[in-house]
Amino acid sequence: MVALGGTVLAALIVAVVAVMAGRNGSGVASGTSGSRPDFPPPREPAAAPHDAVSLADFVGSEACASCHATEYAAWKRSTHARAGGPPSPDRVIADFDGTPMRFADAVVIPAAKNGTYTFTVRQPGQPDRVFRVDGVIGGGHMVGGGTQGFVSRFADGTVRFLPFDFIRKEGVWFCNTNSRSQTGYTKITPTMRLAECGDWPPVRVLGDQARFATCQQCHGSQITIAFDSSAHAYDTRYTSLAINCESCHGPGRRHIEIATSGRIMTASDIGMRSLATLSKDASLQVCFQCHALKDELKPGYLPGKSLRDFYSTKLALLGDEPLHADGRVRTFAYQQNQLYSACYRNGSMTCTSCHDPHSQQYRDVNGAPLTGRYDDRQCTSCHASKADDIEAHTHHPAASPGSRCVSCHMPYLQHPEVGTTLRYARSDHTIPIPRPAFDASIGVQNACSQCHADRSVASLEAQVEKWYGTIKPQPPLVAGLVAAQRDTDPARVAQLVLQPEPDDAIAEFAGLSHYVETALHPDMPSLPAHVRDRLEALAESPDIDIKALALASLHYALGTDREVRAFLRNALDSLGADDDVVRRRWVVVLGYLGDRARAKGNTRDAIAAYGKALEIRPDDPRILANMGMAYSDAGDVTNAVQWLRQSLARDPMQPVTLVNLGNALDAQRDAAGAASAYQQALAINPREPLAYFNLGKLALEQGDAARAVQMYERTIALDASLVPAYFNLARAYAMQSDAAKAKAALERGLAFDPSNAEGREMLRTLQQAVGGRR
């Protein structure tokens, strides 16, 4: 064997620092000197009946069938009822016939035997890995591109999505590459590496859990996940992988008890709210549980609880910019962009105006069933005059696709983040007027060109104007946002995006978020009077997301101004029952701004933003932990240790915070303290890969190659995508004069990150050393 010097791989000894994301409320950072006494402390939220909802209160859809036979039968045939469940021949549409999926560096064999469905992953030099399919997600139902995925229950108690998906129309296996090679949804071929699949190894879990990537709670019913400190594992539960009655109606146990007691006809409380009598916005919130992008504010949501207490459906627009200025999908989103439509803003349109909530078939605004998705009565039941002479309106033959309302006003648009290899198009719920030139200016395929691809945008625009005259202008805020995205002058941007639009809350939020992100920084000397006045006006908004964003903006930019602090203090005093829901949103905004500053290496602004967040929620352990990480980034490990210890004092059950504390102690050259912190993390969660990684780092620094190998092998077994673990494992093998294993470790790491310059240089040096000693 060839012994390589310890300096060959020394540069790759790294301390992996895992920081909980601030956006979803699970890890906002904060505080420079603790809570200032001039802001009132958070109020304990008042207990409400829905707070007591638990999984025991859910009885399943079958319990509804005897009394609500018609609705149950309609639901049973719906795609909600067929959205998922245990694997079976009548549910699985993918090919589990043993035909392998071939990658450049792996073979994956989907097979079914005796009712058990599995994926077997084979890679050279590694033992086979077999993943049992415990659940099926989706059935390829969507007309614009229907897919099916699969989940498996892991030893740590999580239920994880497997990275191999199937799309019905094309009939092929594919995977999502966006977090690796960034080519969208890509058909699996012999030229792609397994590691190009972003969810390999399986990392995405069912349910909301800050430690992992998630799809939240949408791919099933009543999904919960929590870490069980006594079992040292996660406890994942769900009623069903279908979307059941209680997903919309809330828990049914009390309702059934009242009904079976004989009191249902006389009771003032039947144990379940009537969804038919909800207001427009309350009705949308039922659907937005799943059909919207959301930021989690706190864990523990179940249907029947207040969605706004646990999630924000507008804060997800901050930073990520999933939507264009007019609401069309820019990256990837759901049907919440209906909020941009004139039918919602100026009318009463909800999801159930067009979709029967039980059968999911189409209906008109009066509830009359329609023949399908292209039936014009979806629209003409409100816009009756258009039905009198449809050709006069459409300028197309009545029986042609060009005369269908949805062809022009709700075209299927491919979600850009998915890419163009596989079809994944969704009907445009902004219900726009065709504007060929405007659509082209923001990068959206206009409805006209879907049929008339041979015509230029200019000719289509001219045709629309010939038929209809001057096209209806965009709402002022939408037009302002479009213009602001091409302008960098803060004064002009303010004029464009801070316009009042009282009937368009989502546009007001989008405009304000654009201004916050482009024009504000911590503790500015001043703001123009009209801007400050507008922010204060928005802080009085009845929309809690706008209110919280405006308050956070004032706090962020003018938080040291005496008058502004008085305004913020008065605002906090007046929140009343909304205290908790506004503060949580406020802190998410400040956390996002701090996270963004950290990502840019601007630790001063990050600490300032986190400090302001701590003023609003001073005892939140996650805020304190992220403040510690900000100081760690700044190289101030003394303060980092202080803040991390404060976080752990509030909540000692934080394995990742203990790992980060260990890293800070190691930076102080306290190896014993660091090791103790890592071991404490493992005492809570014996499957925390970052703790093993950093124990391996300590072992390398101490020259204990055997222990380093043990720790890094354990790291990789728990998280095979942690690239630095392979590089450090290679160094440990090199210290043991095992060049073959060192080379294998490097190659496995480079499979995940082939462009990593340090890893490639290490491999080159290793190959030269081996070659020179032959």
Secondary structure by P-SEA (a helix, b strand, c coil): ccccccccccccccbbbbbcccccccbbbbcccccccccccccccccccccccccccccccccccccaaaaaaaaaaccccccccccccccccccccccccccccbbbbbbccccbbbbbbbcccccbbbbbbcccccccccccccbbbbbbbccccccccccbbbbccccbbbbbcccccccccccccccccccccccccccccccccccccccccccccbbbbbbcccccbbbbbbccccccccccccccaaaaaaaaaccccccccccccccccccaaaaaaaaacccbbbbbcccccccccccccccccccccccccccccccccccccccccccccccccccccccccccccccccccccccccccccccccccccccccccccccccccccccccccccccccccccccccccccccccccccccccccaaaaaaaccccccccccccccaaaaaaaaaaaccccccccaaaaaaaaaaacccaaaaaacccccccccaaaaaaaaaaaaacccccccccccaaaaaaaaaaaacccaaaaaaaaaaaaaaccccaaaaaaaaaaaaacccaaaaaaaaaaaaaaaaaaaaaaacaaaaaaaaaaaaaaaccccaaaaaaaaaaaaaacaaaaaaaaaaaaaaaccccaaaaaaaaaaaaaacaaaaaaaaaaaaaaaccccaaaaaaaaaaaaaacaaaaaaaaaaaaaaacccaaaaaaaaaaaaaaacaaaaaaaaaaaaaaaccccaaaaaaaaaaaaaaaaac
